[in-house]
Amino acid sequence: MLRSVGRTAAHRTRGAVLAACFVASAVAHGCSSPAPTPDTFGDSGAADAGDGGCEVARPRPDAGVPDAAACGAGGAGACKPGDVSAFQPAWKPPTGLHQGACEDADVSTIVDCIFDAKADPQTCAVFMQGHQGCHDCLFTPLSASTYGPLVVQASGVALLNTGGCVALLEPCNIECAKSMSALQGCVQAACAASCPATDAAALQACETEASECGCATLREARSCYDAIAGRAGPAAICEAQGASFSAQAVTLGRLFCGK
């Protein structure tokens, strides 16, 4: 489980099961948009009242200060963050709320089949055949024009679409949602090429360093989510403190694809 981008950010899928479910599996962050800056949100890290009672969250101005101790630490061997000076974040909007593609229990079963190494492949394969629509709602590839709750890279690493969750639950915080996706994209760009997806610890260390160093400006913008979580707003469920990756995947899956 990779937790350097948000509290429960990414997890490697079980390739044999996933390959039977859909063909294209890659992730990026869609249509081009300029890199968010701290000025987008103000300078205090507080929240302003938005339309319809939605509170606009702003980042903490100290959140992007590089951690000198972290910079240069990185992962083991060649697993180090690459140059992200030319990285341009992009954004694809979320597919929508409560799309009705899944029963709640089906979301849990599919998440277990994809991420739980103890799940029986044959049982899962049969289940997937009868629940393709639910699966396709839960997982979206790079080529999709909008993203569902989980987006999967070619490496097999699935990313939680926490930014999309925020955009759906607190529309006034769309800029914060974009910042969350921007940081996620930046650390993936920094580490995907040099770190094997099979080495979760090394990849997590690389992403932590990228977040603290090359992607630090984006990390500052993303700190707007701290205000959302701190006031327990509607979007606080998008990154539930202490939740496992699978539990968070189920939460987002039911939010996006449930009834």
N, C-alpha and C positions, 0 to 999 in steps of 0.2 A: 504494500500500500504506500502510495506516495502522498505526502502531506505538506509539501513545501509551498504549494499554491493554495491558500485557503486551508481550512481545517481537515477536510477530507476530499482531496482533489482528484486523485487518479488511482487506477488499479489495473493490473494486467488481466486481460480476459483469458479464458481457457480456450486456446486456439481451435482445438478439434470441434468443440461445440459451436463456437462462433462461426467457423468456416461453413458449417452446415446451414447457418441461419441467413447470412447475407453475403454478397460478393464484395462490394466496395467497402473498405473500412479504413478511413483516414480522417484526420481532423486538422482544421485550421480555424481561423476566426473570420471567415467570410469577407463580404464587401469592404472595400477600403474606407477608412475613416481616419482623420488625423489623430495623432497620439494625444490622449488626454493629459492635461497638465493640472497641477494643484490649483491654478487660478480658476479652473472651471468650477471649483466648489467653494471658493473662498479661502480663508486662511486660519480658521480656528479649530476645525474638526468638530464643530457643533452641527446642529440640524436646524434648518429654517422651515417654517410652515409653508407647505405647497398647496396646490389646488386640491379641493375636496378633502382636506384634512391630512393629506400625505405629507410627511416631513422630509424635506430635502436634506440628505446626509452629506456632510463635508469631511474631507480627509484631515488627518492630523499632520500638521506641517513638519513634524520631526520624523515622520514615519519613513521617509526616503533617505535618511542619512545612512550612508554605507557603513556596515559593520567591518571595521578594519581587520578584526580577528577572523571573520568569516571569509573575507576576500583572499583567494589564494589557497584556501583549504581544499575545497572541492571534493570530488570523489576519488576513488583509488585509480592508480595507473593513468590511462589516457582519458578517463572519464572526467573531463573538465569542461566548464562552460566555454562555449565558443563566443566569437565576437558578435554582439547584437547591436552595434552602433547604428547599423542601417535598418534595424527592425522597424517595421511599420505595423502597428496593430490594426486589425480589421474586425468587423462585427457582423454577425448574422443574427437576426432577431429570433426569439423563441417561437416554437411551433404553436403554442397556445395552452390554455388552461383546460383541464377536464375534457379532453377530446373524446372520451367514451370508447377508446380502443381496448381497454383492459378492465377486467375485474381486479379488485385489490389483491386477491389471493394470487391471481395470475402474475402480477408484478413481482411478488415475493418469489414465486417459483422460478420465473425466468432469471431473476437476479441470482438466485442460488445456483441455477444451472450454469450460468456464465462465469460466476466468480468463485464458487465453492468447489475446491478440489475434491471434496468428498461426494459430490453429486454424481449419481449414476449416469454415464453418458448415454446408454441406450434408453433409459427412461426419459431423459431430457430430450433426446432426439425425437421421440414419439410425441412428447408434449409440445415441442416447438412446431412440429408439423401442423398441429391443430390450433396454434396461437401465433401464426405469422404476423397478423395485423398488429397484435399487441407488441411483439418483438420489434417490428419496424417502427412503431411509435417511440419505443424506448431508446433505440439506437439509431443515430443518423450519421451518414458518411460525409466526407469533406465536400462532395459535390452538391449536397442539399442546399437549397436556398434559405432554409430556416433550420434551426437546431432543436432537437428534443432534449430530454433530460440527460442523456449520456451520448458523448461523441467519441468515436474510436479512431485512433491513429492506425496507420499501416503496421506499426510495430505490435499492435494488439493492446496497447495501453488505452484504457477508457478514461475519459475526463468527465467529471460531473459538471453539468452546465449550470453552475451556481449563479453566474451573471444573468443567464436567461431567466432563472427563477426570480431573481430580484426584479427584473424588468416586468415580469408578469404580475407580481404581488404588490409592487410599489412603483407604478409607472412614473411618478415624479422623480424617481431615482434611476432613470435610464442611463444617465451619465456615469453613475456609480457602477451600474451593471456592465457598462462598456469597459470601465477601468478594471473590473474583476477579470473579464475575458482577456483584456490586453495583457495583464501580468501573466495570466495562464499561458497565453500564446508566446510571450517573451521567454519564459523559462523553458518552454518546450523547444523553441527555436535555438536556445543556447545549448541544450543538452541532448536533444533527440539524436543528432548525428554521431556524437561521440560516446554515448552511454548505451550499453545493451539493455533492452527492455527486460531481459531476464534477470538482471542484477538490480533488484529494487532498492537495496541499501545504497549502492553507488549512485544510482539515478537520483534518489532523494537528496543525497549529499550535494550532487551537482546542482540540482534545482534550488536548494537552499542557498548555495553560494551565488547563483545567478540572481536570485531574488534580492539578496543583500548587496550585490555589487552592480553588475551590468544592467539589471532591470530595476534598480532602486527607485528611480523617478516614477516608474509605473507602480511600484509598491506603495509609494506615498499616496498616489491618487486612489489606489485600491483601498486604502485605510478608511475610506468613507464607510465601508461596511461595519467598522467597529461601532459607529454611531447607531447604525440600524440594529445591530445585535445588542448594544447597550441599553436601548430603550425598548427592547423586546417588541419591535414592530412586526407587521405581518411577514416581512421577508426574513425575519430572524431564523425561521425554520430552514432557510436555504443552506445554512452551514451550522447545523446544530452542534453545540459544543460537546465534545466527548463521544459523538456518534461514530460508529464504525463506517467504513466506506459502503458496505452493503446496506446498512440501515439507512444511510443518507440516499443511496441510489433508490431504495424502495420509496422513501419519502418524496423524492423528486419525480420518480416514475408515476406514482399515484396522482401527484399534483398535475403533471402534464397530461398523462394518458388515461387516468381513471375517469370514473363517471361522477 
